[in-house]
Amino acid sequence: MKVTLRQRKKNDKISLYLDYYHKGKRKTEYLRLYLTPNPKTKTEREVNKKTKQLAETICAQRQIEIQNGIYGFPFPIKVSMSSPNEDAF
């Protein structure tokens, strides 16, 4: 499965969303993060840069979650949990 960060122009802003693609099927997740097109001030450029970095971080996190089988894609994981020995304290 592949996760791609994509942009779509929406009204006067650019919307960021994730595009999941697996075996010919596509799913989108809108992040509710927006960029300002053609930033004119230094502040707008900084905000765009930080917003894009946040979106890229979320994209990487989703990719890791999918690889680990956490994000809605079941993967059998067997974890044995043992209680700590109380005498050791």
Long-range contacts (C-beta under 8 A, 24 or more apart in sequence): 1-66, 1-73, 3-59, 3-62, 3-63, 3-66, 4-59, 5-55, 5-56, 5-59, 7-35, 9-37, 10-34, 12-37, 13-37, 16-51, 16-52, 16-55, 18-58, 18-59, 18-62, 20-62, 20-66, 29-62, 31-55, 31-58
